[in-house]
Structures are given as structure tokens and as C-alpha cells.
């Protein structure tokens, strides 16, 4: 994680992590895991677009 990246690359990585969290949430084996991935996804969505309200 010591790579120096520009803003576009950082945004691409955040979006990839958000998509990964969404996939993990959908395929979680139990409610606890799904809730954890949902929390991660919501934080990443707010980083991508702070003005957009996340679903609850």
C-alpha cells in the first residue's frame, strides 16, 4: 500500500472495493457477515459520492 496514485486511480480502487463489498454482501453466508459488508459498502459509497444518500 505504499504506491503513490493519482486521484483517478484512487477513485477506481475505491469503486472496485465497493463492488467487491457488494458482491460479498449478496453472497454472505449469514446475516452478521452481510451486515458487516453492507457497512463497508456504505462507507465506500459515501467516499465515492458524498452527496448521495445510501440505502438503509
WOJOTA-V491396 format. One record per residue. N is the residue number from 1. RES is the residue in three letters. OMEGA is omega as a letter, one per 20 degrees, with the letter a starting at -180 (999 if undefined). Layout:
BEGIN
N|RES|OMEGA + N|RES|OMEGA
END
This chain:
BEGIN
1|UNK|r + 2|UNK|r + 3|UNK|r + 4|UNK|a + 5|UNK|r + 6|UNK|a + 7|UNK|a + 8|UNK|r + 9|UNK|r + 10|UNK|r + 11|UNK|r + 12|UNK|a + 13|UNK|r + 14|UNK|r + 15|UNK|r + 16|UNK|r + 17|UNK|r + 18|UNK|r + 19|UNK|r + 20|UNK|a + 21|UNK|r + 22|UNK|r + 23|UNK|r + 24|UNK|r + 25|UNK|a + 26|UNK|a + 27|UNK|a + 28|UNK|a + 29|UNK|r + 30|UNK|a + 31|UNK|a + 32|UNK|r + 33|UNK|r + 34|UNK|r + 35|UNK|r + 36|UNK|r + 37|UNK|r + 38|UNK|r + 39|UNK|r + 40|UNK|a + 41|UNK|a + 42|UNK|r + 43|UNK|r + 44|UNK|r + 45|UNK|r + 46|UNK|r + 47|UNK|a + 48|UNK|a + 49|UNK|a + 50|UNK|a + 51|UNK|a + 52|UNK|r + 53|UNK|r + 54|UNK|r + 55|UNK|a + 56|UNK|999
END
